[in-house]
Amino acid sequence: MVASGSQTSDAAKTTVIGGKAYQTDEWDNVSPTINAAIGRQLHLRKDHPISITRQIIESVFPSPEYKKHNTFFPVVTTEQNFDSLEFPADHPGRARTDTYYVNKSTVLRTHTSAHQRDTFRANESEGFLISADVYRRDEIDRSHYPVFHQMEGARMWDRTKVPNGDIAAAVWKDIEALPRHGMKVEDPNPPYHAERNPLQDAHTAAEAEAIAAHLKRSLELMVVEIFRRAKASVSKDDPAAAAESLRVRWIEAYFPFTSPSWELEVYWQGDWLEVLGCGVINQKIFNNSGVPDQLGWAFGIGLERIAMLLFEIPDIRLFWSKDERFLGQFHGVSDDLSKMKRFVSFSRHPECYKDVSFWLRSTSNAAGGGTSINTQEFHDNDVMEIVRDVAGDNVEDVKMIDQFAHPKTGRKSLCYRINYRSLERTLTNHEANEIHASVKEKLVAQFGVELR
Ligand code: DAH
């Protein structure tokens, strides 16, 4: 694994991330594996499925109305990532178990929304799209990876610039100019709801309804385009699959940075699939960005999930593969989207399950008495992180399969089952055993667990 560039000295510790030096403190939990992923820029790599997915979505949002921002730096302040978006102080997303911290006030962005406020403040265009890599400590399986890509979109209107200051009229006029689509949309809820999905004090009902209508039509058009492409790529060899008709539905949602808010779900291969989150932008964010006369909508969408269904890619690790058997299947697509086709899996290698069981350190022997940040409760994601660091992409999934507390001592025992499987080659049992032994060693060294 590539070294993170951490240097330890008595006075202050620094780490280099993406070529920049940062002071670290006891909050630092950015592992070498994560640091090595920074800078891969899959969303900008020609002919990479993440980049192709970005291109397809961008094609629905015309320039210069929507300015595209694709190179924002992944290290941001907690103020940008959380406070600027009106996250409450105790929001779980801030937890060190879920978020990569460089130091107490610096994180790897957990979402592209981290750049909303600064982009409103820069005020360079009526709308924008921001594509970027985002980072979250998470479980390990075929659809979760600690680095993934999102796209953020927003469209704003300015009370001082629209005729007669009539935002609703201006927005409806813009809706008239949008293309129509024939897709079946289920939208059973009212445009806002006092308890479940409130209108903001700063907005009239007419304004919020117009903005929501523009938002919904714009995102429906995006989904139509994505699924038109998905079907075209499948229909080359499976015309029946292409005939399946598209259904979407709007669900009420909650985000600190929008109200009212929604999620869009698509009926895909027999299940309702959550595709994106969106809503009418919290007016406080505009006020704090120095543009209090603006209002508008925003959305955020995960690019891996869309790419997985566009190309039928079965495992999220494949996006990080440098294997030509993967990358070679997308050659020429960035320049000609009609060349898109479904991904053809190369041979699956055998799985290799290994279990690890251990007793957690009882809190009474925790060094330092449990007040330090390093003696916090043991979290699932701590196991995930160690496995990622030791096994890299040779791990397919990790599941907790058993837990119990000792009836007398109350001490907790956990058992995890790790599936070691490479996408690229067959791992020997000997290799898997060696990786597994290092995982165990690290669990003991970092968390003081007692192996059983
Ligand atoms: N940032 C949200 C997430 O990562 C996604 C999102 C939801 C973005 C609603 C938005 C929005 O801009 O309006 O889950």
Residues whose N, C-alpha, C, O or C-beta is under 5 A from the ligand:
A	BS01	DAH	T110 H111 S113 G153 F255 T258 G277 C278 G279 A298 F299 G300
